[in-house]
Amino acid sequence: MNRTGTRHVPNTTVPPSTTVPPDAVAPSRPPVLERARARLLWLGVAVVVLAVLAPASLAYGSRDIPWSDVWSALGGADATLGEAAASKRIPRTVLAVLIGAALGLAGAVMQGVTRNPLADPGVLGVNMGASLAVVVAVAYFGLASPTGYIWTAMTGAALTAGFVYAVGSLGRGGATPLKLALAGAAISAAFASLVTAVVLPRNDIAGGFRLWQVGGVGGASFERTGQVAPFLAAGFVLCLLSARGLNSLALGDEVAAGIGERVAVVRGVAALGAVVLCGAATAVAGPIGFVGLVVPHTCRLLIGVDHRWLLPFAALLGAALLTAADVIGRVVARPAEIDVGIVTALLGAPFFIWIVRKQKVRAL
């Protein structure tokens, strides 16, 4: 305190010589921008991987084809033996990409709709329901139209999805993830037995159905792909349009309704898109399992849970996975080949066990 009676307050300002220049500290990037950059990076990686796997699917198989013949075949040439072989593999590769993308996207949507980490077209029995519908229609109603195959498969997939959900909802707690998985596995096993019971007495259809039932893309052609392409396109559009709504559903139905989301509409559109993709994929390639289970979980580990990013990434990664599985099945069993449905089962079964054993099976 000085002589005038006022308290002396020390000067606490920093001298000009010790101040930090404003441009000396680098501004930190917002977390949202960092996440967006990481997601774009992973999407780019997925595109590059798929771009590498697609030509590899043309070059490697029961016999290897020189890369020069592969590039010539992509340009439309088929004069040499290698170019002709590569040309025949082009429809197979295109179908593997489309079916893989459909199954990966359908699995991500099913997990979002049901909030069930075990949801998958194969685990929930949807693929087997589509198979049973096609088998019954062919055996007893003379179904022969490719378009009829697709509509029948989609009908069987939709009915099976509803049946599994109804059975999984019984009892205390409603449709928990584990109950849905158990109901799907039980119904899938029952439908597989019914398919066998229908096919065995019919020697006229048994051979073809045994190959189709395993799941594969070996019989691909541009004609078959063109017939299924409009249905796949419709399924892709419905699923991708539901991305924002699935983000709301992840908060719970009550919260989603509270923020203005039409829960029933979102769930119905997303489920319809997934069923269309599953039915169309099963009609043309048979019941291929575990792609829709493995792919969405891998995508969440890499880019998070935002469905606006998750869904397109799941489609890309599913296409890459099925294409890689097809190449593996052709290379490891030369000069024969292993159907892609067997390869995906070998890859997906351990992953499924890991998911079940990891902590608790809980809603997403």
C-alpha positions as CSV (number, residue, x, y, z in Angstrom):
1,M,0.0,0.0,0.0
2,N,1.5,3.4,-1.0
3,R,1.3,6.7,0.8
4,T,-2.0,7.7,-0.7
5,G,-3.7,4.7,0.8
6,T,-4.2,2.8,-2.4
7,R,-3.1,-0.8,-2.8
8,H,-0.3,-1.3,-5.3
9,V,-1.2,-3.8,-8.0
10,P,1.9,-5.3,-9.7
11,N,2.1,-5.2,-13.4
12,T,1.4,-8.7,-14.7
13,T,1.4,-8.0,-18.4
14,V,3.8,-10.0,-20.4
15,P,6.6,-7.8,-21.9
16,P,6.4,-7.4,-25.6
17,S,9.6,-9.2,-26.1
18,T,8.2,-12.4,-24.5
19,T,4.9,-12.5,-26.3
20,V,4.3,-15.4,-28.7
21,P,3.6,-14.4,-32.3
22,P,0.1,-15.4,-33.4
23,D,1.5,-17.5,-36.3
24,A,4.0,-19.4,-34.1
25,V,1.3,-21.9,-33.0
26,A,-0.2,-24.0,-35.8
27,P,-4.0,-24.1,-35.6
28,S,-5.4,-27.5,-34.8
29,R,-7.6,-29.1,-37.4
30,P,-11.2,-29.7,-36.3
31,P,-11.9,-33.3,-35.4
32,V,-14.7,-33.4,-38.0
33,L,-12.3,-32.5,-40.8
34,E,-9.8,-35.1,-39.6
35,R,-12.5,-37.8,-39.6
36,A,-13.6,-36.8,-43.1
37,R,-10.1,-36.9,-44.4
38,A,-9.6,-40.4,-42.9
39,R,-12.8,-41.6,-44.4
40,L,-12.0,-40.3,-47.8
41,L,-8.6,-42.0,-47.5
42,W,-10.1,-45.4,-46.8
43,L,-12.6,-45.0,-49.5
44,G,-9.8,-44.3,-51.9
45,V,-7.9,-47.3,-50.7
46,A,-11.0,-49.5,-51.2
47,V,-11.4,-48.2,-54.8
48,V,-7.7,-48.9,-55.5
49,V,-7.9,-52.4,-54.0
50,L,-11.0,-53.2,-56.1
51,A,-9.3,-51.7,-59.2
52,V,-6.4,-54.1,-58.6
53,L,-8.5,-57.2,-57.9
54,A,-10.8,-56.9,-60.9
55,P,-7.9,-57.3,-63.5
56,A,-6.4,-60.0,-61.2
57,S,-9.7,-61.9,-61.5
58,L,-9.2,-61.9,-65.3
59,A,-5.5,-62.9,-65.2
60,Y,-5.5,-65.6,-62.5
61,G,-7.6,-68.8,-62.4
62,S,-7.4,-72.4,-63.4
63,R,-4.7,-71.2,-65.9
64,D,-2.9,-67.9,-65.8
65,I,-3.3,-65.4,-68.6
66,P,-0.6,-62.9,-69.6
67,W,-1.4,-59.3,-68.7
68,S,-1.0,-58.3,-72.3
69,D,-3.8,-60.6,-73.2
70,V,-5.9,-59.3,-70.3
71,W,-5.6,-55.6,-71.5
72,S,-6.3,-56.7,-75.1
73,A,-9.4,-58.6,-73.9
74,L,-10.6,-55.5,-72.0
75,G,-10.3,-53.7,-75.3
76,G,-12.6,-56.2,-77.0
77,A,-9.9,-58.5,-78.6
78,D,-10.4,-62.3,-78.5
79,A,-8.0,-63.5,-81.3
80,T,-5.6,-65.5,-79.2
81,L,-6.4,-68.2,-76.7
82,G,-5.5,-66.0,-73.7
83,E,-7.6,-63.1,-75.0
84,A,-10.6,-65.5,-75.4
85,A,-10.2,-66.9,-71.9
86,A,-9.9,-63.4,-70.4
87,S,-13.0,-62.3,-72.3
88,K,-15.0,-65.2,-70.8
89,R,-13.9,-64.1,-67.3
90,I,-15.1,-60.6,-67.7
91,P,-18.8,-61.4,-67.0
92,R,-17.7,-63.5,-64.0
93,T,-15.7,-60.6,-62.6
94,V,-18.5,-58.1,-63.2
95,L,-21.0,-60.4,-61.5
96,A,-18.7,-60.9,-58.5
97,V,-18.3,-57.2,-58.1
98,L,-22.1,-56.6,-58.2
99,I,-23.0,-59.5,-55.9
100,G,-20.3,-58.6,-53.4
101,A,-21.4,-55.0,-53.3
102,A,-25.0,-56.0,-52.9
103,L,-24.3,-58.4,-50.0
104,G,-22.0,-56.0,-48.2
105,L,-24.5,-53.2,-48.5
106,A,-27.4,-55.4,-47.5
107,G,-25.6,-56.7,-44.4
108,A,-24.8,-53.1,-43.3
109,V,-28.4,-52.1,-43.7
110,M,-29.8,-55.1,-41.9
111,Q,-27.5,-54.4,-39.0
112,G,-28.6,-50.8,-38.9
113,V,-32.3,-51.7,-39.2
114,T,-32.3,-54.3,-36.4
115,R,-29.4,-52.8,-34.4
116,N,-28.1,-56.3,-34.3
117,P,-24.3,-56.9,-34.8
118,L,-25.0,-60.4,-35.9
119,A,-27.5,-59.5,-38.7
120,D,-26.5,-60.9,-42.1
121,P,-28.5,-62.2,-45.0
122,G,-27.0,-65.7,-44.4
123,V,-27.1,-65.7,-40.6
124,L,-30.7,-64.5,-40.5
125,G,-31.8,-67.1,-43.0
126,V,-32.8,-64.6,-45.6
127,N,-30.7,-66.2,-48.3
128,M,-31.9,-69.7,-47.5
129,G,-35.5,-68.5,-47.6
130,A,-34.9,-67.1,-51.1
131,S,-33.4,-70.4,-52.1
132,L,-36.3,-72.4,-50.8
133,A,-38.8,-70.2,-52.6
134,V,-36.9,-70.7,-55.9
135,V,-36.6,-74.5,-55.4
136,V,-40.3,-74.9,-54.6
137,A,-41.3,-72.8,-57.6
138,V,-39.1,-74.7,-60.0
139,A,-40.0,-78.2,-58.7
140,Y,-43.7,-77.8,-58.3
141,F,-44.8,-74.8,-60.5
142,G,-42.4,-75.1,-63.4
143,L,-40.7,-71.8,-63.0
144,A,-38.2,-71.2,-65.8
145,S,-38.1,-67.5,-66.4
146,P,-34.9,-65.7,-65.2
147,T,-37.1,-62.7,-64.1
148,G,-39.4,-65.1,-62.3
149,Y,-36.4,-66.5,-60.4
150,I,-35.6,-63.0,-59.2
151,W,-39.2,-62.1,-58.1
152,T,-39.6,-65.5,-56.4
153,A,-36.3,-65.1,-54.6
154,M,-37.2,-61.6,-53.4
155,T,-40.5,-62.8,-52.1
156,G,-38.9,-65.7,-50.3
157,A,-36.3,-63.4,-48.8
158,A,-39.0,-60.9,-47.6
159,L,-41.2,-63.6,-46.0
160,T,-38.2,-65.2,-44.3
161,A,-37.0,-61.9,-42.9
162,G,-40.4,-61.2,-41.4
163,F,-40.7,-64.7,-40.0
164,V,-37.3,-64.6,-38.4
165,Y,-38.0,-61.3,-36.8
166,A,-41.4,-62.5,-35.5
167,V,-39.8,-65.6,-34.0
168,G,-36.9,-63.7,-32.5
169,S,-39.4,-61.2,-30.9
170,L,-41.1,-63.9,-28.9
171,G,-40.5,-64.1,-25.1
172,R,-39.1,-61.6,-22.7
173,G,-36.9,-58.8,-24.0
174,G,-38.3,-58.8,-27.5
175,A,-36.0,-59.2,-30.5
176,T,-32.6,-59.2,-28.9
177,P,-29.5,-59.6,-31.1
178,L,-28.8,-63.1,-29.8
179,K,-32.4,-64.3,-30.2
180,L,-32.5,-63.0,-33.7
181,A,-29.3,-64.8,-34.6
182,L,-30.5,-68.1,-33.0
183,A,-33.9,-67.8,-34.7
184,G,-32.2,-67.1,-38.1
185,A,-29.7,-70.1,-37.7
186,A,-32.5,-72.5,-36.7
187,I,-34.8,-71.4,-39.6
188,S,-31.9,-71.4,-42.0
189,A,-31.1,-75.0,-41.0
190,A,-34.8,-76.0,-41.3
191,F,-35.1,-74.4,-44.8
192,A,-31.9,-76.1,-45.9
193,S,-33.4,-79.5,-45.0
194,L,-36.6,-78.6,-46.9
195,V,-34.5,-77.7,-50.0
196,T,-32.8,-81.0,-49.8
197,A,-36.1,-82.8,-49.4
198,V,-37.5,-81.1,-52.4
199,V,-34.5,-81.6,-54.7
200,L,-33.5,-85.2,-53.9
201,P,-36.5,-86.9,-55.5
202,R,-36.1,-84.7,-58.6
203,N,-33.2,-86.0,-60.7
204,D,-34.0,-83.6,-63.4
205,I,-33.2,-80.6,-61.3
206,A,-30.9,-82.0,-58.6
207,G,-27.6,-81.5,-60.4
208,G,-28.1,-77.9,-61.3
209,F,-29.5,-77.0,-57.9
210,R,-26.6,-78.6,-56.0
211,L,-24.2,-76.3,-57.8
212,W,-26.4,-73.3,-57.4
213,Q,-27.1,-74.0,-53.7
214,V,-23.4,-73.7,-52.8
215,G,-23.2,-70.2,-54.1
216,G,-20.9,-69.1,-56.9
217,V,-20.4,-66.8,-59.9
218,G,-19.0,-69.4,-62.2
219,G,-22.0,-69.5,-64.6
220,A,-22.0,-65.7,-65.1
221,S,-23.0,-64.1,-68.4
222,F,-23.8,-60.6,-69.5
223,E,-27.3,-61.8,-70.2
224,R,-27.9,-63.0,-66.6
225,T,-26.2,-59.9,-65.2
226,G,-28.3,-57.6,-67.4
227,Q,-31.5,-59.3,-66.1
228,V,-30.6,-58.8,-62.5
229,A,-29.0,-55.4,-62.8
230,P,-32.2,-53.3,-62.6
231,F,-33.2,-55.0,-59.3
232,L,-29.7,-54.5,-57.9
233,A,-29.8,-50.8,-58.9
234,A,-33.2,-50.4,-57.2
235,G,-31.9,-52.0,-54.0
236,F,-28.8,-49.9,-54.0
237,V,-30.8,-46.7,-54.4
238,L,-33.2,-47.6,-51.6
239,C,-30.4,-48.6,-49.2
240,L,-28.3,-45.5,-49.9
241,L,-31.3,-43.2,-49.5
242,S,-32.0,-44.6,-46.0
243,A,-28.5,-43.7,-44.7
244,R,-29.5,-40.6,-42.8
245,G,-32.5,-42.3,-41.3
246,L,-30.4,-45.2,-40.1
247,N,-28.2,-42.8,-38.2
248,S,-31.3,-41.7,-36.4
249,L,-32.5,-45.2,-35.7
250,A,-29.1,-45.9,-34.1
251,L,-30.2,-43.5,-31.3
252,G,-33.3,-45.6,-30.5
253,D,-36.8,-45.5,-31.9
254,E,-38.1,-43.0,-29.3
255,V,-35.2,-40.5,-29.8
256,A,-35.5,-40.9,-33.6
257,A,-39.2,-40.1,-33.4
258,G,-38.5,-37.2,-31.1
259,I,-36.2,-35.5,-33.6
260,G,-38.8,-35.8,-36.3
261,E,-37.8,-39.1,-38.0
262,R,-40.5,-41.3,-39.4
263,V,-39.2,-44.5,-37.9
264,A,-41.6,-46.9,-39.6
265,V,-40.9,-45.4,-43.0
266,V,-37.2,-45.4,-42.6
267,R,-37.1,-49.0,-41.4
268,G,-39.5,-50.1,-44.1
269,V,-37.5,-48.5,-47.0
270,A,-34.2,-49.7,-45.7
271,A,-35.5,-53.3,-45.1
272,L,-37.1,-53.3,-48.6
273,G,-33.8,-52.3,-50.2
274,A,-31.9,-55.0,-48.3
275,V,-34.4,-57.7,-49.2
276,V,-34.3,-56.7,-52.9
277,L,-30.5,-56.9,-52.9
278,C,-30.5,-60.3,-51.1
279,G,-33.2,-61.8,-53.3
280,A,-31.6,-60.6,-56.6
281,A,-28.2,-61.7,-55.5
282,T,-29.4,-65.1,-54.4
283,A,-31.4,-65.6,-57.6
284,V,-28.4,-65.2,-59.8
285,A,-25.5,-66.5,-57.6
286,G,-27.1,-68.8,-55.0
287,P,-27.0,-68.3,-51.2
288,I,-23.5,-66.8,-50.5
289,G,-23.0,-66.3,-46.8
290,F,-21.0,-64.2,-44.3
291,V,-20.1,-61.3,-46.7
292,G,-22.8,-59.2,-45.1
293,L,-21.5,-60.0,-41.7
294,V,-17.7,-59.5,-42.1
295,V,-17.8,-56.4,-44.3
296,P,-19.9,-54.0,-42.1
297,H,-17.8,-54.7,-39.0
298,T,-14.6,-54.1,-40.9
299,C,-16.0,-50.9,-42.2
300,R,-17.0,-49.6,-38.8
301,L,-13.4,-50.3,-37.5
302,L,-12.0,-48.1,-40.3
303,I,-14.5,-45.3,-40.9
304,G,-16.9,-45.3,-37.9
305,V,-20.7,-45.7,-37.7
306,D,-22.0,-42.9,-39.8
307,H,-24.2,-44.7,-42.4
308,R,-23.7,-42.0,-44.9
309,W,-20.1,-43.2,-45.2
310,L,-20.6,-46.7,-44.0
311,L,-23.0,-47.8,-46.7
312,P,-20.9,-46.9,-49.8
313,F,-17.8,-48.2,-48.1
314,A,-19.6,-51.5,-47.3
315,A,-20.5,-51.8,-51.0
316,L,-16.9,-51.3,-52.1
317,L,-15.4,-53.6,-49.6
318,G,-18.0,-56.3,-50.3
319,A,-17.2,-56.2,-54.0
320,A,-13.5,-56.5,-53.2
321,L,-14.0,-59.3,-50.7
322,L,-16.1,-61.5,-53.1
323,T,-13.8,-60.8,-56.0
324,A,-10.8,-61.8,-53.9
325,A,-12.6,-64.9,-52.7
326,D,-13.5,-65.9,-56.2
327,V,-9.8,-65.6,-57.2
328,I,-8.6,-67.6,-54.2
329,G,-11.1,-70.4,-54.9
330,R,-9.8,-70.7,-58.5
331,V,-6.1,-70.5,-57.6
332,V,-5.9,-72.9,-54.6
333,A,-7.7,-75.7,-56.3
334,R,-6.1,-75.7,-59.8
335,P,-7.1,-77.1,-62.2
336,A,-10.5,-77.3,-60.6
337,E,-12.0,-74.5,-58.5
338,I,-13.8,-74.0,-55.2
339,D,-17.1,-72.1,-55.3
340,V,-17.0,-68.7,-53.8
341,G,-19.7,-69.6,-51.3
342,I,-17.4,-72.1,-49.7
343,V,-14.5,-69.6,-49.5
344,T,-16.6,-66.9,-47.9
345,A,-17.9,-69.5,-45.3
346,L,-14.3,-70.5,-44.4
347,L,-13.4,-66.8,-44.0
348,G,-16.6,-65.8,-42.2
349,A,-17.3,-68.6,-39.8
350,P,-14.3,-67.8,-37.5
351,F,-15.3,-64.1,-37.7
352,F,-18.8,-64.9,-36.6
353,I,-17.5,-66.9,-33.6
354,W,-15.3,-64.0,-32.6
355,I,-18.2,-61.6,-32.8
356,V,-20.4,-63.8,-30.6
357,R,-17.6,-64.2,-28.0
358,K,-16.5,-60.6,-27.9
359,Q,-17.7,-59.2,-24.7
360,K,-21.5,-59.3,-25.0
361,V,-23.6,-59.4,-28.1
362,R,-25.4,-56.1,-27.8
363,A,-27.3,-53.7,-30.0
364,L,-25.4,-51.3,-32.2
